Amino acid sequence: MTDKVYNVLFLCTGNSARSVMSEALATILSQGCFRGYSAGSQPTGRINPLAIEQIKQFDPDFPTDGMRSKGWNEFALPDAPHMDFIVTVCDNAASEACSYWPGRPATAHWSYEDPAAVEGSDDEKRAAFAKTFGQIRTRMEAFVALPIETMDADAIGLAAKKIGEIAV
């Protein structure tokens, strides 16, 4: 096994919910193999508190204080962390023209409904966030189980795309 930590960038439009929960789950579930990041094409400027609530319910010790909504161009800068994987988590972000990602990272699209778009009572909103968090967790568990260190870039990319097809 390698000591390499793989960087994964999760992209969404607003970077307020799905991409943030994905960022946290990649880091938590991989036990040091992956470091999750998130960004948006049109960041809202704030993380939805229900996303933070889901993360904290799953792992109370996960540091959410430094999490923030940010644009994806931040990760295209010369001093940004090198990304090994780019995963879009909303259909809008998947269809937008993304920044250039140096190093030819593997890319995939894992679509989820936007829980932040749900209208209704607080309980209905929490239920939507819990559902999406569970869907992300299902795919992330499959992703972190991949034998990354024994796979070439094409195989990793194909596997990541297949994970996006898992029914959630």
Secondary structure, 3 states (H helix, E strand, C coil): CCCCCEEEEEEECCCCCHHHHHHHHHHHHCCCCEEEEEEECCCCCCCCHHHHHHHHHHCCCCCCCCCCCCEHHHHHCCCCCCCCEEEECCHHHHHCCCCCCCCCCEEEECCCCCHHHCCCCHHHHHHHHHHHHHHHHHHHHHHHCCCHHHCCHHHHHHHHHHHCCCCC
